[in-house]
Amino acid sequence: MLSLWGSLLSACRQSYQQEVAAVAARRLLHCSGELSAAASLPVLEERSSLFTDLTEPASWYPTARALQRRIVAHIGPTNSGKTYAALESLKQAGTGVYCGPLRLLAWEVAERMNKGGVVCNLVTGQERTELPGARHAACTVEMASMNRVVDVAVLDEVQLLADRSRGWAFTRALLGLPARTLHVCGDPAALPLLERLCAEAGDELEVRQYERLSPLRASRRALGTLQRVGRGDCVVAFSRREVHAVRRQVEQQGKYKCCVVYGALPPEARSQQAVLFNTPRTGYNVLAASDAVGMGLNLAIRRVVFTSLSKYDGIQERPLTLGEIKQIAGRAGRFGSRYPDGVVTTLNSGDLPVLHSAMQQPSDPLEGACIFPRYEALSLFASQHHKESLAGILDLFASEAVLGPHYFFAHFEDMRTLAVMLKHLPLSLRESYLFALSPCDPADTPVATALLTFATAYARRGTVTPALIAHPPLALARSEAELQQLEAANRVYELYCWLAYRFEDAFAGREQAGEARAACAKLIDESIRQMGALSRSSKGDSCGGAADVQDLLQPAAAPAELVLPPAYAARQQRWALQQSSLYGQRGGSRSRRRQKALRWAESSGDSSEPDDEEQAWLQQEWQRRRSGYAKRRR
């Protein structure tokens, strides 16, 4: 029995020694690169798990962790002076950097700093202005350096770290900016998440609360019709087409000239339109804008008018969040301007109770910060998956990524789509990564086509020139279609400039492309003014077709936590339909048809009873309109 037990122990010992030798041999062969794929699988899995471990993103930035950083959070609503206070600290610093969400904001800060005697560089994805002796810089958040140590940094609109597309850049700046003092400015909804992230990174956090400097109130009456717009009004729509529909209808009335601001406008044109609107006695007293008006421009707005409380976000039509409503509404009234008191209302009466509810509720706290792996991590991960393209690497990495409780993985569908579009080209992983990371919307056909053209030329010849950019001759636009072509040409030139800074040896003529981009921006601004003059000269014509009115008066969907009374929804739907059908009729004056539509919409006949507040509003509005109509008849 003992001999049997001894032989068993000897066999186990021998088996163990053989296993240890096999593991040692495997490691030796793996280090020498001679291990087969099957034998190296456990090691590869272990390494892959290390690359996809995103639980502690603060550890990605050793320069910031080596500093005893002090974070000063300036928390408050719009027009509360929080960004002004942070910029004053930046001016007093020996070295510093401002990081903003928009090129326009970086421009404004650089200009303000230089006018104030502080030499400041400008660094954006498409342009860089370096001045002699500059120790400060204003940049877009994606361009912020994680290596240059500064005394003071300012991170504006920090609540955008929860944005699914660009939030990773704000999280990166918050955790990685190597500044001895970092000022962050943002909405109160960001504070709980800021506290958790700063504690995780080991940074000291100081919170300064701000209140709005001028009053803002929600009107008790909807605007009802664009004929009632007045000086200082900003009418907010949520697509380029609707913004121009508002502009046409306002200018065809002949009372006011109308400026426009929307995302597709280049920053230069937006700035010029803002100057026109802010300058007294120019005649440009009304602004038609998209939600791009929510940040990036200092505007003298008296009243904000929402045409809708929902928008298409690229995937689906969805209600505006409470934060979005407040961000846009907060642009009304500005301390120190000629309109210090702000008013916000809606075009449609059905949206008004939703607006009132939103203005009274606090914004929901942010639940998580967006993160995206650094290129170095993707490259190491790709070294374990040699046969995968960039699109496959992104999918695999996202599926295996392990995240901390305060983070979520960035939405990378656009980047993946561009990577698939370029996968047939002989590009390295880094080259594919840079092309896919470029500011190109895959759904924007002219820009996506240009990106494919540039990447193909780069892959085949190694050189790219602006001569590859194809577009109609640059000239003043005489129609909205021609204006769209100008805007598309501007975006293509912006893409070229962005790529020229990443592939400096391959993309020639960066200055030439920059000059063409500036020419496009100037033509766009001049074209908008000329088209406005044409609209005013045709003010006797119909204020747009039925489709325009129908688009502008769609009933809004309410946020999930705000219940829209059935009476409002039913009345609003009928109002839109009646106005649409009336505008399609011939004969009769436009004002009479509109008044008739409003009376039909405000008459009884809904399937549900209105509440007391609604009944009071409707009775007051009915009496006012009835009195005005009787006077006009007399």
C-alpha positions in Angstrom: 0.0 0.0 0.0 2.8 2.3 1.0 4.7 1.5 -2.2 1.6 2.3 -4.3 1.1 5.6 -2.5 4.8 6.4 -3.1 4.6 5.7 -6.8 1.5 7.9 -7.0 3.3 10.8 -5.3 6.3 10.3 -7.7 4.0 10.4 -10.7 2.3 13.6 -9.5 5.7 15.2 -8.8 6.9 14.2 -12.3 3.6 15.5 -13.9 4.0 18.8 -12.0 7.6 19.2 -13.1 6.6 18.5 -16.7 3.9 21.2 -16.5 6.3 23.7 -15.0 8.8 23.0 -17.8 6.1 23.4 -20.4 5.0 26.8 -19.0 8.6 27.9 -19.0 9.1 26.7 -22.6 6.0 28.4 -23.7 7.1 31.7 -22.2 10.5 31.4 -23.8 9.1 30.6 -27.2 6.5 33.4 -26.8 9.3 35.9 -26.1 11.3 34.8 -29.1 8.2 35.1 -31.3 8.1 31.3 -32.3 5.0 30.3 -30.4 2.1 29.2 -32.5 -1.3 31.1 -32.3 -3.0 28.2 -30.6 -0.4 27.8 -27.8 -0.2 31.6 -27.2 -4.0 32.0 -26.8 -4.0 32.1 -22.9 -1.2 34.7 -22.9 -3.0 36.8 -25.6 -6.2 36.7 -23.6 -4.4 37.9 -20.5 -2.7 40.7 -22.4 -5.9 41.7 -24.2 -7.7 42.0 -20.8 -5.0 44.4 -19.7 -5.4 46.6 -22.8 -9.2 46.7 -22.4 -9.2 47.5 -18.7 -10.6 51.1 -18.6 -11.6 51.1 -14.9 -9.1 53.7 -13.9 -8.7 56.3 -16.6 -7.1 58.8 -14.2 -4.0 56.6 -14.3 -3.6 57.3 -18.0 -2.2 60.8 -17.3 1.0 60.5 -15.1 1.9 64.2 -15.6 -1.4 65.3 -14.1 -1.1 62.8 -11.3 2.4 64.0 -10.4 0.9 67.5 -9.6 -1.1 68.4 -6.5 -4.0 69.7 -8.7 -6.6 72.0 -7.3 -9.9 71.9 -9.1 -12.2 74.9 -8.8 -15.7 74.2 -10.0 -17.7 77.3 -11.1 -21.3 76.0 -11.0 -24.3 78.0 -12.2 -26.9 78.6 -14.9 -26.2 80.6 -18.1 -25.5 84.3 -17.7 -24.3 83.9 -14.1 -20.7 85.1 -14.6 -19.0 81.8 -13.9 -16.9 81.7 -17.1 -15.9 85.4 -16.6 -14.6 84.6 -13.1 -12.6 81.6 -14.4 -11.1 83.7 -17.3 -10.1 86.4 -14.8 -8.0 83.8 -13.0 -6.5 82.7 -16.3 -5.4 86.3 -17.1 -3.6 86.6 -13.8 -1.6 83.3 -14.3 1.9 83.1 -15.6 1.0 80.3 -18.0 -2.4 78.9 -18.9 -4.8 77.4 -21.4 -8.5 77.7 -22.1 -10.3 74.6 -23.4 -13.7 75.2 -25.0 -16.3 73.1 -26.9 -16.4 75.3 -30.0 -13.9 77.0 -32.3 -15.9 80.1 -31.9 -15.4 80.1 -28.1 -11.7 79.6 -28.6 -11.6 82.6 -31.0 -13.5 84.8 -28.6 -11.2 84.0 -25.6 -8.0 84.4 -27.7 -9.2 87.8 -28.9 -10.3 88.9 -25.4 -6.9 87.8 -23.9 -4.9 89.6 -26.6 -7.0 92.8 -26.3 -6.4 92.6 -22.5 -2.6 92.6 -22.9 -2.2 88.8 -22.4 -0.5 87.3 -25.5 -2.5 84.2 -26.4 -2.2 81.6 -29.1 -5.1 80.0 -30.9 -5.1 76.3 -31.5 -8.0 74.4 -33.1 -8.2 71.4 -35.4 -8.3 73.5 -38.5 -6.1 76.5 -37.7 -3.2 77.5 -35.4 -2.1 81.0 -34.7 1.2 81.3 -32.7 2.3 84.7 -31.5 5.8 85.6 -30.3 6.2 85.4 -26.5 2.8 83.8 -25.9 2.5 81.8 -22.7 -1.2 81.3 -22.9 -3.3 79.4 -25.4 -7.0 79.1 -26.3 -8.0 75.8 -27.9 -10.8 73.5 -28.6 -11.0 70.7 -26.0 -9.8 68.0 -28.4 -6.6 69.9 -29.0 -5.6 70.3 -25.4 -2.1 69.1 -24.5 -1.7 66.5 -21.8 2.0 67.1 -21.5 2.6 70.9 -21.2 2.4 71.9 -17.5 0.6 75.3 -16.9 -0.3 77.3 -13.8 -4.0 77.7 -14.7 -6.3 75.9 -17.1 -10.0 76.6 -17.8 -12.4 73.8 -19.0 -15.6 75.4 -20.2 -19.0 73.6 -20.4 -17.8 70.7 -18.4 -21.2 69.1 -18.4 -20.5 67.9 -21.9 -18.4 65.1 -20.5 -21.7 63.2 -20.5 -22.1 63.6 -24.2 -22.0 60.3 -26.0 -20.0 61.5 -29.0 -17.6 64.2 -27.8 -17.7 63.6 -24.0 -14.5 61.6 -24.1 -12.5 64.8 -24.8 -14.0 66.6 -21.8 -13.3 63.6 -19.5 -9.7 63.5 -20.9 -9.3 67.2 -20.1 -10.8 66.9 -16.7 -8.6 64.0 -15.6 -5.5 64.8 -17.6 -4.8 68.5 -18.0 -1.5 69.1 -16.2 -2.5 72.4 -14.5 -1.7 73.3 -10.9 -5.2 74.9 -10.8 -7.9 73.7 -13.1 -11.1 75.8 -13.3 -14.1 74.0 -14.7 -17.4 75.8 -15.6 -20.7 74.2 -16.1 -24.3 73.3 -15.2 -25.2 72.3 -11.6 -26.2 68.9 -13.0 -22.5 68.1 -13.4 -21.5 68.7 -9.7 -22.2 65.2 -8.2 -20.2 63.5 -11.0 -17.4 66.0 -10.7 -17.1 65.2 -7.0 -16.8 61.5 -7.7 -14.3 61.9 -10.5 -12.1 64.3 -8.5 -12.1 62.0 -5.5 -11.1 59.1 -7.7 -8.2 61.1 -9.2 -7.0 62.3 -5.8 -7.6 66.0 -6.7 -8.7 68.7 -4.3 -12.1 70.2 -5.2 -13.4 73.6 -4.4 -17.0 74.5 -5.4 -18.2 78.0 -6.1 -21.9 78.4 -6.7 -23.3 81.2 -9.0 -26.8 82.6 -9.5 -28.1 84.2 -12.6 -27.3 87.9 -12.9 -30.5 88.9 -14.6 -34.1 87.6 -14.3 -35.5 85.0 -16.7 -39.2 84.2 -16.8 -41.4 81.9 -18.9 -44.2 83.8 -20.6 -47.8 82.9 -19.8 -48.8 83.2 -23.4 -47.4 81.4 -26.5 -46.4 83.5 -29.5 -49.0 81.8 -31.7 -47.7 83.2 -35.0 -44.5 84.5 -36.4 -46.3 87.8 -37.3 -45.8 88.7 -33.6 -42.1 88.5 -33.5 -40.5 91.7 -32.2 -37.1 93.4 -31.7 -34.6 91.2 -29.9 -36.5 87.9 -30.5 -34.6 84.7 -31.2 -36.8 82.0 -32.8 -35.3 78.6 -32.3 -35.9 75.7 -34.7 -34.1 72.4 -34.9 -33.0 72.0 -38.5 -31.3 74.1 -41.1 -34.4 74.0 -43.3 -36.7 75.2 -40.5 -34.3 78.0 -39.6 -34.4 79.3 -43.1 -38.2 78.9 -43.2 -38.4 81.1 -40.1 -36.1 83.6 -41.7 -38.2 83.8 -44.9 -41.5 84.2 -43.1 -40.1 86.9 -40.8 -38.5 88.9 -43.6 -41.5 88.6 -46.0 -43.5 90.5 -43.4 -41.2 93.5 -44.1 -40.9 94.6 -40.5 -37.5 93.3 -39.6 -34.4 91.9 -41.1 -33.4 88.5 -39.7 -30.0 86.9 -38.9 -29.4 83.2 -38.8 -27.2 80.9 -36.7 -27.1 77.1 -37.1 -24.5 74.4 -36.9 -23.6 74.2 -40.6 -22.6 77.8 -40.7 -18.8 78.3 -40.5 -17.7 80.1 -37.3 -16.7 83.3 -39.3 -20.3 83.6 -40.7 -21.8 82.9 -37.3 -19.7 85.6 -35.8 -20.7 88.1 -38.5 -24.4 87.3 -38.1 -24.0 87.8 -34.3 -22.4 91.2 -34.8 -25.3 92.2 -37.1 -27.9 91.1 -34.6 -26.1 92.8 -31.6 -25.4 96.1 -33.2 -28.2 98.7 -32.8 -29.8 100.4 -35.8 -28.6 97.8 -38.4 -32.2 96.7 -39.0 -31.3 93.1 -38.1 -33.5 92.9 -35.0 -34.6 89.2 -35.2 -32.6 86.0 -35.0 -33.6 82.6 -36.4 -31.4 79.9 -34.8 -30.9 76.3 -34.2 -29.9 74.8 -30.8 -26.3 75.9 -31.8 -27.3 79.3 -30.2 -27.2 77.6 -26.8 -23.4 78.2 -26.5 -20.6 80.0 -28.1 -22.1 83.4 -28.8 -22.8 86.5 -26.7 -26.1 87.7 -28.0 -28.4 90.5 -27.0 -31.6 88.4 -27.0 -34.8 89.8 -25.4 -37.0 86.7 -25.9 -36.4 83.1 -26.9 -39.2 81.5 -28.9 -39.2 77.7 -29.3 -40.9 76.5 -32.4 -40.8 73.0 -31.0 -39.6 71.1 -27.9 -38.3 68.1 -29.7 -35.6 67.5 -32.3 -34.1 64.9 -34.5 -30.8 63.8 -33.0 -29.5 61.9 -36.0 -31.2 58.7 -34.9 -34.7 59.6 -34.0 -37.0 62.4 -33.1 -36.8 62.9 -29.4 -37.9 65.4 -26.7 -35.5 68.0 -25.6 -33.9 67.3 -22.3 -34.4 69.6 -19.3 -30.8 70.7 -19.6 -31.1 71.5 -23.3 -34.3 73.5 -22.7 -32.6 75.5 -20.0 -29.4 76.0 -21.9 -31.2 77.5 -24.9 -33.8 79.5 -22.8 -31.0 81.0 -20.7 -29.7 82.9 -23.7 -32.6 85.3 -23.2 -31.6 88.4 -21.3 -28.0 89.3 -20.7 -26.5 91.2 -17.8 -25.2 94.6 -19.1 -26.9 94.4 -22.5 -29.9 96.4 -23.7 -32.1 93.5 -22.8 -31.1 92.5 -19.3 -34.5 90.8 -18.5 -35.1 87.6 -20.4 -38.4 86.0 -21.5 -38.9 82.5 -23.0 -42.0 81.2 -24.7 -43.1 78.8 -27.4 -44.6 79.3 -30.8 -47.3 76.8 -30.1 -49.6 76.9 -27.1 -49.5 73.2 -26.7 -45.8 73.4 -25.8 -46.2 76.1 -23.2 -47.0 73.9 -20.2 -44.1 71.6 -21.0 -41.8 74.7 -21.0 -43.2 76.0 -17.7 -42.6 72.6 -16.1 -39.1 72.3 -17.5 -38.1 75.8 -16.3 -39.2 75.0 -12.7 -37.5 71.6 -12.4 -33.8 71.1 -11.6 -31.8 69.3 -14.2 -31.2 65.6 -13.7 -27.7 64.9 -12.3 -25.2 63.4 -14.8 -24.9 59.7 -14.4 -21.6 59.0 -16.0 -18.6 60.4 -18.0 -17.8 59.3 -21.5 -14.4 57.7 -22.2 -12.6 56.4 -25.3 -9.3 54.4 -25.4 -6.2 56.2 -26.4 -4.6 55.3 -29.7 -1.7 53.5 -27.8 -4.1 51.1 -26.2 -5.9 50.4 -29.5 -2.5 49.8 -31.2 -1.4 47.3 -28.5 -4.8 45.6 -28.7 -4.5 45.4 -32.5 -1.1 43.8 -32.2 -2.9 40.8 -30.8 -5.5 40.7 -33.6 -3.4 41.0 -36.8 -6.1 40.1 -39.2 -8.7 42.6 -38.0 -9.3 46.0 -39.7 -9.7 49.2 -37.7 -13.5 48.7 -37.7 -13.1 45.2 -36.3 -10.6 46.4 -33.7 -13.1 49.0 -32.5 -15.9 46.4 -32.2 -13.7 43.9 -30.4 -12.3 46.5 -28.0 -15.8 47.9 -27.2 -17.1 44.4 -26.5 -14.2 43.4 -24.2 -13.8 46.8 -22.5 -14.2 46.8 -18.7 -15.4 50.2 -17.4 -15.5 51.8 -13.9 -18.8 52.6 -12.3 -18.7 56.3 -13.3 -17.9 55.8 -17.0 -19.5 54.7 -20.2 -18.0 53.9 -23.6 -18.2 56.6 -26.3 -20.5 56.3 -29.3 -18.2 55.5 -32.2 -20.5 54.6 -35.0 -19.4 57.5 -37.2 -15.8 56.5 -36.7 -16.5 52.9 -37.5 -18.5 53.8 -40.6 -15.6 55.8 -41.9 -13.2 53.0 -41.1 -15.3 50.5 -43.1 -15.4 53.0 -46.0 -11.6 53.1 -46.0 -10.8 49.5 -45.3 -9.9 48.6 -48.9 -7.0 51.1 -48.9 -3.5 50.1 -48.0 -3.2 52.3 -44.9 -1.5 51.6 -41.6 -3.5 51.4 -38.4 -2.5 54.9 -37.4 -3.3 56.3 -40.8 -6.7 54.7 -40.8 -7.3 55.9 -37.3 -6.5 59.5 -38.2 -8.7 59.5 -41.3 -11.6 57.9 -39.4 -11.2 60.4 -36.5 -11.5 63.4 -38.9 -14.4 65.9 -38.6 -16.5 64.1 -41.2 -20.1 63.0 -40.9 -20.6 59.9 -42.9 -24.1 61.1 -43.8 -22.7 64.3 -45.2 -22.2 63.1 -48.8 -19.9 65.9 -50.1 -17.6 65.7 -47.2 -17.5 61.9 -47.0 -16.7 61.8 -50.7 -13.9 64.2 -50.3 -12.5 62.2 -47.4 -12.5 59.1 -49.6 -10.8 61.0 -52.4 -8.1 62.4 -50.1 -7.4 59.0 -48.4 -7.2 57.2 -51.8 -4.7 59.8 -53.2 -2.7 59.5 -50.0 -2.6 55.7 -50.1 -1.7 55.6 -53.8 0.6 58.5 -54.3 1.6 59.7 -50.9 0.7 63.3 -51.7 -2.5 65.3 -51.7 -3.2 68.8 -53.0 -6.3 71.1 -52.8 -6.7 70.6 -56.6 -8.6 67.4 -55.7 -11.4 69.5 -54.1 -14.2 69.6 -56.7 -17.0 72.2 -56.3 -18.8 74.8 -58.4 -17.1 78.2 -58.8 -17.2 80.2 -55.5 -19.8 82.9 -56.0 -22.7 84.6 -54.1 -25.6 82.1 -53.6 -28.8 83.1 -55.2 -30.9 80.3 -53.6 -30.9 78.1 -50.6 -29.6 75.2 -52.8 -26.6 77.3 -53.9 -26.1 78.3 -50.2 -25.9 74.6 -49.3 -23.3 74.1 -51.9 -21.2 76.9 -50.4 -21.6 75.5 -47.0 -20.5 72.0 -48.2 -17.4 73.5 -49.9 -16.5 75.2 -46.7 -16.8 71.9 -44.8 -14.6 70.2 -47.3 -11.9 72.9 -47.0 -12.1 72.6 -43.2 -11.6 68.8 -43.5 -8.5 69.4 -45.7 -7.0 71.8 -43.2 -7.6 69.4 -40.4 -5.9 66.5 -42.3 -3.1 68.8 -43.4 -2.1 69.4 -39.7 -2.0 65.6 -39.1 -0.2 64.6 -42.4 2.0 67.6 -42.8 4.4 66.0 -45.2 1.7 64.6 -47.5 -1.0 67.3 -47.6 0.3 70.3 -49.5 -1.2 73.8 -49.9 -2.6 74.2 -46.3 -2.5 77.9 -46.6 -4.2 77.9 -49.9 -7.0 75.7 -48.5 -7.3 78.0 -45.5 -7.7 81.0 -47.8 -10.4 79.3 -49.8 -12.2 78.3 -46.6 -12.2 81.9 -45.4 -13.5 83.0 -48.8 -16.4 80.5 -48.5 -17.3 81.8 -45.1 -17.4 85.4 -46.3 -19.5 84.4 -49.3 -21.9 82.5 -47.0 -22.5 85.6 -44.8 -23.0 87.9 -47.8 -25.3 85.4 -49.5 -27.5 85.2 -46.4 -27.9 89.0 -46.4 -28.7 89.1 -50.1 -31.3 86.4 -49.8 -32.8 88.3 -46.9 -33.1 91.4 -49.1 -34.8 89.3 -51.8 -37.3 87.9 -49.2 -38.1 91.4 -48.1 -38.7 92.6 -51.7 -41.3 89.8 -52.1 -43.1 90.5 -48.9 -46.5 90.6 -50.7 -46.1 86.9 -51.6 -47.3 84.0 -49.6 -45.2 83.3 -46.4 -44.1 79.9 -47.5 -46.1 76.8 -48.5 -48.2 74.6 -46.4 -45.3 72.3 -45.8 -43.2 75.1 -44.1 -46.1 75.9 -41.7 -46.7 72.2 -41.0 -43.0 71.7 -40.2 -42.9 74.7 -37.8 -46.1 73.9 -36.0 -45.6 70.2 -35.3 -46.9 69.3 -31.8 -44.0 68.7 -29.5 -43.3 65.5 -27.7 -42.9 66.0 -23.9 -40.0 64.7 -21.9 -40.8 61.4 -20.1 -41.2 63.1 -16.7 -43.5 65.8 -18.0 -47.0 64.7 -18.9 -48.6 66.8 -21.7 -52.4 67.2 -21.1 -54.4 65.5 -23.8 -56.3 68.8 -24.5 -53.1 70.6 -25.4 -52.0 67.8 -27.7 -55.3 67.4 -29.5 -55.7 71.2 -29.9 -52.2 71.6 -31.2 -52.6 68.8 -33.8 -55.8 70.4 -35.1 -54.2 73.8 -35.1 -51.3 72.6 -37.3 -53.6 70.7 -39.7 -56.0 73.7 -40.0 -53.3 76.2 -40.7 -51.7 73.8 -43.2 -55.0 73.4 -45.1 -55.8 77.1 -45.0 -52.5 78.2 -46.3 -53.0 75.9 -49.3 -56.2 77.7 -50.2 -56.4 80.5 -52.7 -58.0 83.9 -52.2 -58.6 85.9 -49.0 -56.0 87.8 -47.0 -53.3 86.0 -45.3 -54.0 87.6 -41.9 -57.7 86.6 -42.1 -56.8 83.0 -42.9 -54.4 82.9 -40.0 -56.9 84.5 -37.6 -59.5 81.9 -38.7 -57.1 79.1 -38.0 -56.3 80.4 -34.5 -60.0 80.7 -33.7 -60.7 77.2 -34.9 -57.8 75.9 -32.8 -58.9 77.7 -29.7 -62.6 76.8 -30.0 -64.1 74.0 -27.9 -64.5 70.5 -29.2 -61.6 68.5 -27.7 -62.2 65.0 -26.5 -60.9 66.0 -23.1 -61.7 68.9 -20.8 -59.0 71.6 -20.4 -57.8 72.4 -16.9 -58.5 75.6 -15.1 -55.2 77.3 -16.0 -55.6 76.4 -19.6 -59.2 77.5 -19.7 -58.2 80.9 -18.2 -55.5 81.4 -20.8 -57.8 80.4 -23.7 -60.6 82.7 -22.5 -58.2 85.6 -22.2 -56.7 84.9 -25.7 -60.1 84.5 -27.2 -61.4 87.8 -25.8 -58.3 89.6 -27.0 -58.4 88.2 -30.5 -62.2 88.8 -30.7 -61.7 92.4 -29.7 -58.9 93.0 -32.2 -60.9 91.3 -35.0 -63.9 93.5 -34.3 -61.8 96.6 -34.4 -60.3 95.6 -37.7 -63.8 95.0 -39.1 -64.9 98.4 -38.1 
